Amino acid sequence: MSIYFPVIFVSVLFYAIGYFMNKENSKYLLSGYNTMSDDERKKFDIEG
């Protein structure tokens, strides 16, 4: 039973990261997206 706790914890952690990630905070949290210029970010489909 104790082997399931880390798996559940990591699953909940990934779900929370995905849930709270949005268009406004993605330029601070996503690697690669935060190094793009403003013109490249406008071309990039962040919602897709």
Secondary structure, DSSP 8 states (H G I E B T S, - for coil): -TTHHHHHHHHHHHHHHHHH--TTTHHHHSTTTTTS-HHHHHHS-S--
